[in-house]
Amino acid sequence: ESKRMVWSTYSSSVLTDYAKVTRLIEGNEYIFRVRAENKMGTGPPTETHPIIAKTKYDRPGRPDPPDVTRVSKEEMTVVWNPPEYDGGKSITGYILEKKEKRSLRWVPVTKTPIPERRKKVTNLFPGHEYQFRVSAENEVGLGEPSLPSRPVIAKDPIEPPEIELDASMRKLVTVRAGCPIRLFAIVRGRPAPKVTWRRMGVDNVIRKGQVDLVDTMAFCVIPDSTRDDSGKYSLTLVNAAGEKAVFVNVRVLDKPGPPQPPFDISEIDADACTLSWHIPLEDGGSNITNYVVEKCDVSRGDWVTALSSVTKTSCRIGKLIPGEEYMFRVRAENRFGISEPLASGKMIARYPFDVPSEPKNARITKVNKDCIFVAWDKPDSDGGSPITGYLIERKERNSLLWVKANDTAVRSTEYPCVGLIEGLEYTFRIYALNRAGASKPSKPTEFVTARAPVDPPGKPEVIDVTKSTASLVWTRPKHDGGSKLIGYFVEACKLPGDKWERCNTTPYQIPLEEYTVTGLEENAQYQFRAIAKTAVNISRPSEPSDPVTIHPENVPPRIELDLSMQSQLTVKAGTNVRLEANVYGKPMPAITWKKEGEVLKPSEGVKITTQRNLATVELFSVNRKQTGDYTITAENASGSKSATIRLKVLDKPGPPASVKIKHMYADRAMLSWEPPLEDGGSEITNYIVDKRETSRPNWAQVSANIPITSCTVERLIEGHEYQFRICAENKYGVGDPILTEPAVAKNPYDPPGPPAFPKVVDTTRNSISLSWSKPAYDGGSPIIGYLVESKRADTDNWVRCNLPKNLQATQFVVTGL
């Protein structure tokens, strides 16, 4: 200890460079020293500075002198501030003491520490002068007392009112809406003045809030503030000594007030309009950042935001539904919220002009299995605004709903509706569009089945008229949609008028492209049209015929042949030939075809038709037999007319006209024949001759290049039966053969009989002269010679002595004997 200066050893075995010294006495001052030691001994010490043993916390410091705020003859209110130094521990309480000015003894006002820094001291003696002091206490202990307050006499003073505003009240007081407004001031005056808070305005009355006076503090608290609480507030003090007033400006930061009328609606279109309004009277203490505009479809009754960031007091509202009734409202917005709305009157979204009238004459122009073409005529009126396009709707027969067929407006008056289901029936209607909106729908089209299309028949042509009938012809549809054509419907329209009436009940009644309409009114004018019917579909009507008046006409027949029919018609065999003639006359003439004077009738390979004014004969795979003159005869009540078409068929020739065996011999046959009656339109170039034994089926060619009409067939076998055939040939081929009757190969005569009466006339040593008479029978043919044979008497062999052809006489000399 520094007071004793007697050193005591705390420890002699410290190995580290620090040590914790315990068992010190609080409040005593100590000095510590340290010496290092090794095996050679202990070194000199090092000492610390003197230090007092105490904790690191102190007692509180001394508070400032207390103030006496309220004074009366029996009591005073004392207030004080905490000490600047709390000793490191929180202040737990205060001890207030008092004494009379002339006394030396301080008397505690509170026996125990009080946490407040305000104390009302009572039971004072009137007229006595008092002083006060205060001590702060923490966990360490009680600090030194403050200096005494100023002396105050216990009496009821008379002072004019005084108001001391806090610095925050002297400026603009700003609070957020919903937060309380707290206004306060220190007030003084003896006797205590009357405190009045007011809000400057119409009636200077604060209609809500709480006003309070606590000692010298006057309070005005307004909970849940709104922008209506913004304004100028006054605090007024009044007592016997006078009057005092101060003013406090308060701004409540709140959402703004509603925009101000008039709320105008102008520039109205079918889907847009322009709105305008005035700024709010109250901006809520913050600049208006934007306006929120809402719209309400009156038919639905719900409000939706149209625009949320309008910076001006006007805007253009779009996306309205034409024809609908709307209301609008606008709200102002600042950084604290959105105001109440300003609402407009009702308006109807429509242009200053009308929608178009409905499109006319909606019709089907083409049908496919998944696409149908729809066409229409423009409306009679565009409503005062140009037509911008058309909308097409479709409906199935068994459905109640119409469905849009196009996504965007169609500018033309025809549209292909796609995405259809094959086999279903559809109808269509069209709307015209302009800036005012859509027209009423057109009259729906007739129901049509989505199938492969059937083209309409050709335009009907009236070929004959009587006093009550009209005969029509037309052409088949170019395409039948892949289904068999079963017939036609024919419709008639009496002019003037546009009503079409069917002339037949079922298509089976008109299987061909011709029909005679009956029951017509004489001298009336009609048009006709045809409709094709397949097993699964029906075509659009054909183009109407030219108008025709129903009254009988008598015109003699007239036949016109095409240029190709006026000259000889030459064709090759095997081809198809079409003979045509245009026949005119009224009534329509009866037509007859003849060939070489014989009536020509339909048969296999021959087809006779009459369509409109065209009469035709079709010959299929013609041959040479169909070569000849074909005559057409047209006949009616006014007369008759004929024309001839000459046909030449280039074919292989016919068989030779006849054939005969002129001579038949044992080894040959001589044939002759006549040329064919039909040369096939080309010169005969040669003949082909074949032979065969009747006992064998096969033919053997004798010659294939015989230019004439006769031939000798050699190398026959005597006694065999033969048959021969001859074919003519031209440049188009070999014709049919002609056959001979079977014939045996033999001579046409017999061998002669033996010569008569042979005798020796003369002999020599080496010759003999012979003579004989002619045979009694020459066999049917003149004797052409004799054969002389000889033999020795002692042998049996006969030897020829001459050639028969060289011996015609009836005598001969045999020599060389």
C-alpha positions in Angstrom: 0.0 0.0 0.0 1.4 3.4 -0.9 0.5 4.8 2.5 2.5 2.1 4.3 5.3 1.6 1.8 5.9 -2.0 3.2 6.4 -4.5 0.3 4.9 -7.9 0.6 5.5 -10.7 -1.8 2.4 -11.8 -3.6 4.0 -14.7 -5.6 7.5 -15.9 -6.3 6.7 -18.5 -8.9 5.0 -16.6 -11.8 6.1 -18.1 -15.1 4.1 -15.8 -17.4 4.5 -12.1 -18.2 1.3 -11.2 -16.3 -0.4 -12.0 -12.9 -3.7 -11.4 -11.3 -3.4 -9.9 -7.8 -6.4 -10.6 -5.5 -7.4 -9.8 -1.9 -6.9 -6.0 -2.3 -8.8 -3.5 -0.1 -11.3 -1.3 -2.0 -10.3 2.3 -1.8 -6.6 1.7 -0.9 -3.9 2.9 -3.2 -1.3 0.3 -4.2 2.0 0.1 -6.0 3.2 -3.2 -7.7 6.7 -4.3 -8.7 8.0 -7.2 -10.6 11.5 -8.9 -10.6 12.9 -11.5 -13.0 14.8 -14.5 -11.6 17.1 -17.1 -13.1 19.5 -19.7 -11.7 22.0 -16.9 -11.0 19.6 -15.0 -8.9 17.0 -12.2 -8.8 17.2 -9.1 -10.9 16.3 -5.5 -10.1 12.5 -4.7 -9.9 10.2 -2.6 -12.1 7.4 -0.6 -10.3 4.0 0.6 -11.5 2.4 3.9 -10.8 0.1 4.1 -7.8 -3.4 2.9 -8.4 -6.5 2.8 -6.3 -8.3 -0.5 -5.9 -11.9 0.2 -7.0 -14.5 -1.0 -9.5 -14.8 0.4 -13.0 -18.2 2.1 -12.2 -18.7 5.3 -10.2 -21.5 7.0 -8.3 -23.5 9.4 -10.5 -22.4 12.9 -11.0 -24.0 16.0 -9.6 -27.3 17.1 -11.4 -27.8 20.7 -12.3 -29.7 22.8 -9.8 -33.4 22.0 -9.9 -36.1 24.4 -11.0 -39.2 25.5 -9.2 -42.0 25.7 -11.7 -45.2 26.2 -9.8 -45.3 28.1 -6.6 -48.2 28.6 -4.2 -48.4 29.5 -0.6 -48.3 25.9 0.6 -46.7 23.9 -2.2 -44.2 24.1 -5.0 -43.4 21.9 -7.9 -39.7 21.0 -8.4 -38.3 19.6 -11.6 -34.7 18.7 -12.6 -32.6 17.2 -15.3 -30.5 14.0 -15.0 -26.7 14.4 -14.3 -24.4 14.5 -17.3 -22.5 11.5 -15.8 -24.4 8.5 -14.6 -21.2 6.6 -13.3 -21.5 4.0 -16.0 -24.7 2.6 -14.5 -28.3 3.7 -15.1 -29.8 6.1 -12.7 -32.2 4.2 -10.4 -33.7 7.2 -8.6 -33.3 10.6 -7.1 -33.3 12.0 -3.5 -34.9 15.5 -3.2 -34.0 17.7 -0.2 -35.2 21.1 0.9 -34.3 23.7 3.4 -35.4 27.2 4.4 -33.0 29.8 3.1 -31.9 30.8 6.6 -31.5 27.2 7.8 -28.3 25.1 7.4 -30.0 21.7 7.6 -31.2 19.9 4.5 -34.3 17.9 5.0 -35.1 15.0 2.7 -38.4 15.5 0.9 -38.5 11.8 -0.1 -37.3 9.1 2.2 -36.6 6.7 -0.7 -35.3 7.5 -4.2 -38.0 8.4 -6.7 -37.6 7.6 -10.4 -39.3 10.7 -11.6 -37.6 14.0 -12.2 -40.5 16.0 -10.9 -41.9 16.3 -7.4 -44.6 18.4 -5.9 -43.5 19.6 -2.4 -46.4 20.2 0.0 -46.9 21.4 3.5 -44.8 24.5 3.1 -45.2 27.5 5.3 -46.6 30.5 3.6 -44.2 33.3 3.3 -41.2 31.2 3.9 -38.3 31.1 1.4 -37.2 27.7 0.3 -34.3 26.1 -1.6 -34.1 22.6 -3.1 -31.3 20.2 -4.1 -31.3 16.7 -5.7 -28.9 13.7 -5.6 -28.8 10.9 -8.3 -28.4 7.3 -7.3 -27.3 4.2 -9.2 -26.2 0.6 -8.3 -22.8 1.9 -7.0 -24.3 4.4 -4.7 -25.7 7.9 -4.1 -23.9 10.7 -5.9 -23.1 14.2 -4.7 -26.1 16.5 -4.4 -26.7 19.3 -6.9 -26.1 22.9 -6.1 -29.2 24.6 -4.4 -32.0 26.0 -6.5 -32.8 29.7 -6.5 -34.7 30.7 -3.3 -38.4 30.8 -3.9 -41.0 32.3 -1.5 -44.0 30.2 -0.8 -46.8 32.5 -2.0 -49.5 32.8 -4.6 -47.8 35.0 -7.3 -49.6 37.1 -10.0 -47.9 36.8 -13.3 -49.2 37.5 -16.9 -49.5 34.4 -19.0 -46.4 33.3 -20.8 -46.1 30.6 -23.5 -42.9 28.9 -24.4 -43.1 26.9 -27.6 -40.8 24.1 -28.4 -38.6 24.7 -31.5 -40.5 21.9 -33.3 -43.8 23.8 -32.8 -42.4 27.1 -34.2 -42.0 25.5 -37.7 -44.5 23.7 -39.8 -45.7 20.6 -37.9 -46.0 17.7 -40.4 -47.6 14.3 -39.7 -48.7 11.4 -41.7 -52.4 10.7 -42.0 -53.5 8.2 -39.4 -50.9 9.3 -37.0 -51.7 11.6 -34.0 -51.1 15.3 -34.0 -49.3 16.3 -30.8 -49.2 20.0 -30.0 -47.7 21.2 -26.7 -46.2 24.3 -25.0 -45.0 25.4 -21.6 -47.4 27.8 -20.1 -46.9 30.1 -17.1 -49.0 32.6 -15.3 -50.2 33.4 -11.8 -52.9 32.6 -11.1 -52.9 29.6 -13.5 -54.3 30.9 -16.8 -57.2 29.4 -18.7 -55.8 27.3 -21.6 -57.8 27.3 -24.9 -56.8 25.4 -28.1 -58.5 26.4 -31.4 -58.3 25.5 -35.1 -58.5 28.6 -37.2 -61.3 28.3 -39.7 -65.0 28.6 -40.0 -65.9 28.1 -36.4 -62.5 28.0 -34.7 -63.4 24.8 -33.0 -61.4 21.6 -32.6 -64.1 19.0 -33.2 -62.0 16.0 -32.2 -59.0 15.3 -30.1 -58.0 15.7 -26.5 -56.9 18.9 -24.7 -54.9 18.5 -21.4 -52.9 20.6 -19.0 -50.3 18.9 -17.0 -48.4 21.2 -14.6 -47.0 23.8 -16.9 -47.4 21.8 -20.1 -50.5 22.4 -22.3 -51.3 19.6 -24.7 -53.6 19.1 -27.7 -53.6 15.6 -29.1 -55.7 14.7 -32.2 -55.5 10.9 -32.9 -56.0 9.4 -36.4 -55.4 12.6 -38.2 -56.7 13.2 -41.7 -56.0 15.9 -44.3 -59.0 17.7 -42.9 -57.0 18.3 -39.7 -54.4 20.4 -41.6 -54.5 24.1 -40.8 -53.6 26.8 -38.3 -54.0 26.1 -34.6 -53.9 28.7 -31.8 -53.1 28.3 -28.1 -54.6 31.1 -25.9 -53.8 31.7 -22.2 -56.0 34.1 -20.1 -55.7 35.0 -16.4 -56.2 38.1 -14.3 -52.8 39.5 -15.4 -53.5 39.4 -19.1 -53.8 37.3 -22.2 -51.3 35.5 -24.5 -51.7 33.5 -27.7 -49.4 31.6 -30.1 -50.1 29.9 -33.5 -48.9 26.5 -34.8 -49.2 25.5 -38.5 -50.1 21.8 -39.0 -49.9 19.9 -42.3 -51.3 16.4 -42.4 -49.7 14.4 -45.1 -52.6 12.5 -46.6 -54.1 11.3 -49.8 -55.5 14.2 -51.8 -59.0 15.4 -52.1 -61.1 14.4 -55.1 -60.6 16.1 -58.4 -63.0 19.0 -59.0 -65.8 19.2 -61.5 -66.8 19.8 -64.2 -66.0 16.3 -65.4 -66.4 16.6 -69.2 -66.7 13.8 -71.8 -65.9 14.9 -75.4 -64.7 13.5 -78.7 -66.8 10.4 -78.4 -66.1 7.5 -80.8 -67.4 3.9 -80.9 -64.5 2.7 -78.8 -62.9 5.8 -77.3 -63.6 9.2 -75.7 -61.8 12.1 -74.1 -62.2 13.0 -70.4 -61.2 16.3 -68.6 -61.4 17.6 -65.0 -59.9 20.1 -62.6 -57.2 19.6 -59.9 -58.3 18.8 -56.3 -58.8 21.6 -53.9 -56.6 19.7 -51.4 -53.4 18.0 -52.4 -53.0 16.2 -49.1 -49.8 18.0 -48.3 -47.9 16.5 -51.3 -47.8 17.3 -55.0 -50.3 15.4 -57.1 -48.2 12.7 -58.9 -50.9 11.3 -61.2 -54.5 10.5 -61.8 -56.2 7.1 -61.9 -59.1 6.9 -64.3 -61.7 4.1 -64.0 -64.5 3.0 -66.3 -67.8 1.1 -65.6 -69.9 -0.8 -68.2 -73.3 0.2 -66.9 -74.8 -3.1 -68.0 -72.3 -5.0 -65.9 -71.9 -2.6 -63.0 -68.3 -3.3 -62.2 -65.5 -0.7 -62.2 -62.2 -1.4 -63.8 -59.0 0.7 -64.1 -58.7 2.2 -67.6 -55.6 4.4 -67.0 -53.4 4.5 -63.9 -50.7 7.0 -64.7 -52.4 10.1 -66.2 -50.2 13.2 -65.4 -52.6 15.8 -66.9 -56.1 16.8 -66.1 -57.3 15.1 -69.4 -56.9 11.8 -71.1 -58.1 9.6 -74.0 -59.9 6.4 -73.0 -59.9 3.5 -75.5 -61.0 -0.1 -75.7 -64.7 0.7 -75.2 -67.3 -1.7 -76.5 -69.4 0.0 -79.2 -72.9 0.6 -78.3 -72.4 0.0 -74.5 -73.2 2.7 -71.9 -70.3 3.8 -69.7 -69.6 5.9 -66.6 -66.1 7.1 -65.6 -64.5 8.3 -62.4 -61.1 9.9 -61.7 -59.0 9.9 -58.6 -56.0 12.0 -57.7 -52.9 10.3 -56.3 -49.9 11.6 -54.4 -47.2 9.8 -52.6 -49.5 9.2 -49.6 -52.5 7.6 -51.4 -55.4 7.9 -53.8 -58.3 10.3 -53.3 -62.0 9.7 -53.4 -63.4 9.7 -57.0 -65.0 12.3 -59.0 -67.7 10.5 -61.2 -69.0 11.5 -64.6 -72.4 11.2 -66.1 -73.4 8.3 -68.4 -72.4 8.1 -72.1 -72.9 5.6 -74.9 -69.8 4.5 -76.9 -70.8 5.2 -80.5 -69.7 7.2 -83.5 -71.5 10.2 -84.8 -72.4 8.0 -87.8 -74.2 4.7 -88.0 -73.2 1.1 -88.7 -73.7 -0.1 -92.3 -76.8 -1.9 -93.5 -76.6 -5.6 -93.7 -74.7 -7.3 -96.7 -76.9 -8.6 -99.5 -77.2 -11.9 -101.4 -75.0 -14.1 -99.2 -74.3 -17.2 -101.2 -72.1 -20.3 -101.6 -69.8 -20.1 -104.6 -67.7 -23.2 -104.1 -67.7 -26.3 -101.8 -64.9 -28.6 -100.7 -64.7 -31.2 -98.1 -62.9 -28.9 -95.6 -63.5 -25.4 -97.2 -66.5 -23.5 -98.4 -66.3 -20.3 -100.4 -68.9 -17.7 -99.4 -69.6 -14.5 -101.4 -71.9 -11.6 -100.9 -72.9 -8.2 -102.2 -72.0 -4.8 -100.6 -74.6 -3.2 -98.3 -76.9 -0.6 -99.7 -75.7 1.9 -97.1 -72.3 2.3 -95.5 -73.8 4.3 -92.6 -71.9 7.4 -93.4 -68.4 5.9 -92.9 -66.5 3.8 -95.4 -66.8 0.0 -94.9 -63.5 -1.3 -93.4 -64.2 -5.0 -93.9 -66.6 -7.9 -93.3 -67.1 -10.5 -90.5 -68.2 -14.0 -91.4 -70.0 -16.4 -89.0 -70.9 -20.0 -89.6 -73.3 -22.4 -87.9 -73.8 -26.2 -88.1 -77.3 -27.4 -88.8 -77.6 -29.1 -85.4 -76.1 -26.2 -83.4 -77.6 -23.1 -81.9 -74.4 -21.1 -81.8 -72.9 -19.0 -84.5 -69.1 -19.1 -84.6 -66.6 -16.7 -86.2 -65.1 -17.9 -89.4 -62.5 -15.2 -89.8 -60.0 -13.7 -87.3 -59.5 -10.4 -89.1 -61.8 -8.3 -91.2 -62.2 -9.4 -94.8 -61.9 -6.5 -97.3 -63.2 -8.4 -100.3 -66.7 -9.8 -100.9 -65.7 -13.4 -101.0 -64.0 -15.5 -98.4 -62.9 -19.2 -98.1 -64.1 -20.6 -94.7 -61.7 -23.3 -93.7 -61.4 -25.8 -90.9 -64.8 -27.5 -91.7 -65.6 -31.1 -90.9 -66.4 -33.2 -93.9 -70.1 -34.4 -94.0 -71.5 -31.7 -91.7 -74.0 -29.1 -93.0 -73.2 -25.4 -92.6 -74.8 -22.1 -93.1 -73.1 -18.7 -93.2 -74.0 -15.0 -92.5 -72.0 -11.8 -93.0 -71.6 -8.5 -91.1 -70.4 -5.3 -92.6 -67.9 -3.2 -90.5 -67.2 0.5 -90.4 -65.8 2.7 -87.7 -69.2 2.7 -86.0 -69.2 -1.0 -85.6 -70.8 -4.1 -87.2 -74.1 -4.1 -89.2 -76.9 -6.5 -88.7 -76.1 -9.9 -90.1 -77.1 -10.8 -93.6 -79.7 -13.3 -94.4 -78.1 -16.7 -93.9 -77.1 -18.8 -96.8 -78.7 -22.1 -97.6 -77.3 -25.1 -95.7 -74.6 -26.8 -97.6 -72.7 -30.0 -96.9 -68.9 -29.8 -96.6 -67.9 -32.4 -99.2 -65.8 -32.7 -102.3 -67.4 -30.1 -104.6 -69.7 -30.8 -107.4 -69.3 -28.3 -110.2 -72.5 -26.7 -111.5 -73.8 -28.0 -114.9 -73.3 -25.9 -118.0 -75.6 -23.1 -119.0 -78.9 -24.7 -120.3 -79.8 -24.0 -123.9 -83.3 -24.1 -125.2 -83.4 -26.1 -128.4 -87.1 -26.4 -129.0 -90.2 -24.5 -127.9 -93.9 -25.4 -128.3 -96.9 -23.5 -127.0 -96.5 -25.2 -123.5 -93.0 -26.8 -123.4 -89.4 -26.0 -123.7 -86.7 -28.6 -124.5 -83.4 -28.0 -122.8 -79.9 -29.4 -123.1 -76.8 -28.7 -121.0 -73.3 -30.1 -120.3 -72.3 -32.3 -117.4 -70.4 -30.8 -114.5 -66.6 -30.8 -115.1 -66.1 -32.4 -111.7 -68.5 -34.6 -109.8 -66.8 -34.4 -106.4 -65.8 -38.1 -106.5 -69.3 -39.4 -106.2 -71.5 -40.8 -108.9 -73.8 -38.4 -110.7 -77.4 -39.7 -110.2 -79.4 -36.9 -112.0 -80.4 -33.3 -112.2 -83.0 -30.9 -110.9 -84.3 -28.3 -113.4 -85.7 -25.0 -112.2 -87.8 -22.5 -114.1 -88.2 -18.8 -113.4 -91.1 -16.8 -114.9 -90.0 -13.3 -115.9 -90.2 -10.7 -114.6 -89.6 -12.3 -111.2 -86.9 -14.0 -109.2 -88.7 -17.0 -107.8 -87.3 -20.3 -109.1 -89.6 -23.4 -109.1 -88.4 -27.0 -109.6 -89.7 -28.8 -112.6 -89.0 -32.3 -111.3 -89.3 -33.9 -107.9 -86.4 -36.3 -107.9 -83.1 -36.2 -109.8 -83.7 -39.8 -111.1 -86.3 -38.3 -113.4 -83.5 -36.5 -115.4 -80.5 -38.9 -115.6 -79.1 -37.2 -118.8 -78.3 -33.7 -119.8 -81.6 -33.0 -121.5 -85.1 -32.3 -120.4 -88.4 -31.0 -121.7 -90.2 -28.7 -119.3 -93.9 -29.0 -119.6 -96.9 -27.0 -118.3 -95.5 -23.6 -119.3 -97.7 -20.6 -120.0 -97.9 -19.7 -123.7 -96.4 -16.3 -124.6 -94.8 -16.0 -121.2 -91.0 -15.5 -120.9 -88.9 -18.0 -118.8 -85.4 -18.7 -117.7 -84.1 -22.2 -116.8 -81.2 -23.5 -114.8 -80.0 -27.0 -113.9 -78.6 -28.4 -110.6 -76.5 -31.6 -110.5 -77.1 -34.2 -107.8 -74.7 -36.9 -106.8 -75.2 -39.7 -104.3 -73.8 -37.5 -101.5 -73.8 -33.9 -102.7 -75.6 -31.3 -104.7 -74.1 -28.6 -106.9 -74.8 -25.0 -107.1 -77.3 -23.9 -109.8 -76.0 -23.5 -113.3 -75.9 -20.1 -115.0 -79.5 -19.3 -116.0 -80.4 -19.8 -119.7 -81.1 -17.0 -121.9 -84.7 -15.7 -121.6 -87.1 -17.5 -124.0 -90.7 -16.8 -124.9 -93.0 -19.8 -125.0 -94.7 -19.9 -128.4 -94.5 -22.5 -131.2 -92.2 -22.0 -134.2 -92.0 -23.8 -137.5 -88.6 -23.8 -139.1 -87.7 -26.4 -141.8 -84.8 -28.7 -141.0 -81.3 -27.7 -141.7 -78.2 -29.9 -141.5 -74.7 -28.4 -141.3 -71.6 -30.7 -141.7 -68.3 -29.7 -140.3 -65.5 -29.2 -142.9 -63.9 -32.4 -141.9 -67.2 -34.3 -142.6 -67.8 -32.7 -146.0 -64.9 -34.6 -147.6 -64.2 -38.3 -147.5 -63.3 -39.4 -144.0 -60.4 -41.8 -144.1 -59.3 -43.7 -141.0 -57.3 -46.7 -140.1 -58.9 -49.9 -139.0 -59.2 -50.4 -135.3 -59.7 -46.7 -134.5 -62.9 -45.0 -133.2 -64.8 -42.8 -135.6 -67.2 -40.0 -134.7 -69.6 -38.8 -137.4 -71.2 -35.5 -136.5 -73.8 -33.2 -138.0 -75.5 -30.1 -136.6 -79.2 -30.2 -137.0 -81.5 -27.2 -136.7 -85.3 -26.8 -137.1 -88.4 -26.1 -135.1 -89.9 -28.2 -133.8 -86.7 -30.2 -133.3 -86.5 -32.6 -136.3 -86.5 -36.4 -135.9 -83.1 -37.7 -136.9 -82.4 -41.0 -138.8 -79.0 -42.4 -139.8 -78.6 -44.8 -142.8 -75.6 -46.7 -144.2 -75.8 -47.6 -147.8 -79.5 -47.1 -147.7 -80.1 -49.3 -144.6 -81.3 -47.8 -141.3 -78.4 -47.7 -138.8 -79.4 -48.7 -135.3 -77.4 -48.7 -132.1 -75.6 -52.0 -131.6 -72.3 -53.3 -130.3 -69.6 -51.0 -131.7 -72.2 -48.4 -132.8 -73.5 -45.6 -130.6 -76.1 -43.0 -131.8 -76.7 -39.9 -129.7 -78.3 -36.5 -130.1 -77.4 -33.7 -127.8 -78.7 -30.2 -128.3 -78.4 -29.6 -132.0 -75.5 -32.1 -132.4 -76.3 -35.6 -133.9 -73.5 -38.1 -133.7 -72.7 -41.7 -134.7 -69.8 -43.2 -132.9 -68.2 -46.3 -134.5 -65.8 -48.2 -132.3 -62.8 -50.1 -133.6 -63.9 -49.8 -137.2 -63.0 -52.2 -139.9 -63.2 -52.3 -143.7 -66.8 -53.5 -143.6 -67.8 -50.1 -142.2 -66.5 -48.3 -145.3 -69.3 -46.6 -147.1 -71.7 -43.7 -147.2 -73.6 -42.6 -144.1 -76.7 -40.5 -144.6 -78.4 -38.4 -141.9 -82.0 -37.4 -142.5 -83.7 -34.7 -140.4 -87.5 -34.4 -140.7 -90.2 -32.3 -139.0 -93.6 -30.9 -140.0 -91.9 -28.3 -142.2 -90.0 -30.7 -144.3 -86.9 -33.0 -144.4 -83.2 -32.6 -145.1 -80.5 -35.1 -145.8 -76.7 -35.1 -145.8 -74.1 -37.8 -146.5 -70.7 -38.5 -144.9 -68.4 -40.7 -146.8 -66.2 -43.0 -144.7 -63.2 -45.0 -145.9 -61.6 -47.5 -143.5 -58.0 -48.4 -144.3 -57.8 -52.1 -143.5 -56.3 -55.3 -144.6 -58.1 -56.7 -147.7 -61.0 -59.1 -147.7 -60.7 -62.7 -149.0 -60.4 -63.2 -152.7 -63.8 -63.2 -154.4 -63.6 -66.8 -155.7 -61.1 -69.6 -156.2 -61.0 -72.7 -158.4 -58.7 -75.6 -159.2 -58.3 -75.3 -163.0 -56.4 -78.5 -163.4 -55.5 -81.3 -161.0 -52.7 -83.7 -161.8 -51.1 -86.5 -159.9 -48.2 -84.3 -158.9 -49.5 -80.7 -159.3 -52.5 -78.5 -159.3 -53.3 -75.4 -161.2 -55.2 -72.7 -159.2 -56.9 -69.4 -160.2 -59.0 -66.8 -158.2 -60.6 -63.4 -158.4 -59.3 -60.3 -156.5 -61.1 -59.4 -153.2 -64.2 -57.4 -153.4 -62.7 -55.2 -150.6 -59.2 -54.1 -151.0 -59.1 -52.4 -147.6 -58.6 -49.0 -149.1 -55.2 -49.9 -150.5 -53.9 -51.7 -153.6 -53.3 -55.5 -153.3 -49.6 -56.0 -153.3 -49.5 -59.9 -153.5 -51.2 -63.1 -152.6 -50.2 -65.9 -150.2 -51.0 -69.5 -151.1 -51.0 -72.4 -148.6 -51.7 -76.1 -148.9 -52.4 -79.0 -146.6 -53.3 -82.6 -146.7 -56.8 -83.0 -145.4 -55.6 -85.7 -143.1 -53.3 -83.2 -141.4 -54.3 -80.0 -139.5 -51.2 -77.9 -140.4 -50.9 -75.7 -143.4 -47.7 -75.4 -145.5 -46.9 -72.3 -147.3 -46.5 -72.7 -151.1 -45.7 -69.1 -151.9 -46.0 -65.7 -150.1 -45.3 -63.4 -153.0 -47.6 -64.2 -155.9 -48.4 -61.0 -157.8 -51.1 -62.5 -160.1 -54.4 -64.3 -159.5 -53.2 -67.8 -160.5 -50.6 -70.3 -159.3 -49.4 -73.9 -159.9 -48.8 -76.0 -156.8 -46.3 -78.7 -157.4 -44.8 -81.6 -155.5 -48.1 -83.2 -154.7 -48.3 -86.9 -153.8 -50.5 -88.8 -156.1 -53.6 -90.1 -154.5 -53.5 -87.8 -151.5 -56.3 -85.4 -150.8 -55.4 -81.7 -150.7 -57.0 -78.4 -149.8 -55.6 -74.9 -150.7 -56.2 -71.4 -149.3 -55.4 -68.0 -150.8 -55.0 -64.7 -148.8 -54.7 -61.2 -150.3 -52.2 -58.7 -148.8 -51.9 -54.9 -148.9 -49.8 -52.5 -146.9 -52.1 -52.7 -143.9 -51.8 -56.5 -143.6 -52.9 -59.9 -144.7 -56.6 -60.4 -145.3 -58.9 -63.3 -144.5 -58.3 -66.5 -146.7 -60.6 -68.2 -149.1 -60.4 -72.1 -149.2 -60.8 -74.5 -152.1 -62.8 -77.7 -151.9 -60.7 -80.8 -151.1 -59.3 -82.5 -154.2 -57.3 -85.7 -154.8 -53.9 -85.4 -156.5 -54.3 -87.4 -159.8 -54.2 -86.8 -163.4 -57.4 -85.9 -165.2 -57.1 -88.9 -167.7 -56.1 -92.8 -167.7 -53.1 -94.5 -169.4 -53.8 -95.6 -173.0 -54.6 -99.2 -173.9 -51.9 -101.5 -175.4 -50.9 -100.9 -179.0 -52.7 -103.4 -181.3 -51.2 -106.0 -183.6 -47.4 -105.6 -183.1 -45.4 -107.4 -185.8 -41.9 -107.8 -187.2 -41.6 -106.2 -190.6 -37.9 -106.9 -191.3 -34.8 -108.4 -189.7 -31.1 -108.1 -190.1 -28.2 -109.6 -188.3 -28.3 -106.9 -185.7 -31.7 -105.2 -186.0 -35.4 -105.8 -186.2 -38.0 -103.6 -187.8 -41.3 -103.5 -185.9 -44.8 -102.0 -186.6 -48.1 -101.8 -184.7 -51.4 -100.2 -184.7 -52.7 -97.4 -182.3 -54.3 -98.6 -179.1 -58.1 -99.0 -179.3 -58.3 -96.6 -176.1 -56.1 -93.6 -175.7 -57.1 -93.1 -172.0 -58.8 -89.8 -172.7 -55.7 -88.0 -173.9 -53.9 -88.0 -177.2 -51.1 -90.5 -177.6 -47.9 -88.5 -177.2 -45.4 -91.4 -177.8 -44.6 -95.1 -177.6 -42.2 -97.0 -175.5 -40.4 -100.1 -177.2 -38.9 -102.7 -174.9 -36.9 -105.9 -175.8 -35.5 -108.9 -174.0 -33.6 -112.1 -174.9 -35.5 -115.2 -175.0 -33.4 -116.8 -172.3 -33.8 -113.9 -169.8 -36.7 -112.2 -168.0 -35.4 -108.6 -168.0 -37.0 -106.1 -170.4 -34.8 -103.3 -171.6 -36.1 -99.9 -172.9 -35.1 -99.2 -176.5 -36.3 -95.5 -176.7 -37.8 -92.5 -175.0 -41.6 -92.3 -175.4 -41.6 -88.6 -176.3 -39.3 -89.2 -179.2 -41.5 -91.8 -180.8 -44.9 -90.7 -182.1 -45.0 -93.1 -185.2 -46.3 -96.7 -185.0 -43.0 -98.3 -186.2 -39.6 -98.6 -184.9 -36.2 -100.3 -185.7 -34.6 -102.0 -182.8 -30.8 -101.9 -183.3 -27.8 -103.2 -181.4 -29.0 -106.7 -181.2 
